[in-house]
Amino acid sequence: MWRRHRRSDQEFSHESQAHIALETDRLVAEGMNPEEARARALRAFGNVLRAQESFYESRRVIWLDDLQRDVRHALRYE
C-alpha cells in the first residue's frame, strides 16, 4: 500500500528508447531522412549507457554499500 513503485532497469531502458524513437519520428516528420534523424536523436539524448549507469547508481543506497565494504574489511583484519 505504501510502497513506491521503483522503475526497473528494463523499464528505464524502454523509456530511453521510446524517447529516442519519439525524437526520431519528430525529425523525420520535419523532413529529415530516418538514418540522419536517428543519429541526431541519439546525439541529443546523450550517452545512453551513461544514463543507464546514472539511473542504476541513483537507486542504490551508496552509504550502505560503503558500510558493508568497511565491515567486511574490518572483519578480515580482526
Summary of the structure (lengths in Angstrom):
residues: 78
radius of gyration: 19.7
end to end distance: 43.3
largest distance: 68.1
contacts: 162
relative contact order: 0.11
helix: 77%
strand: 0%
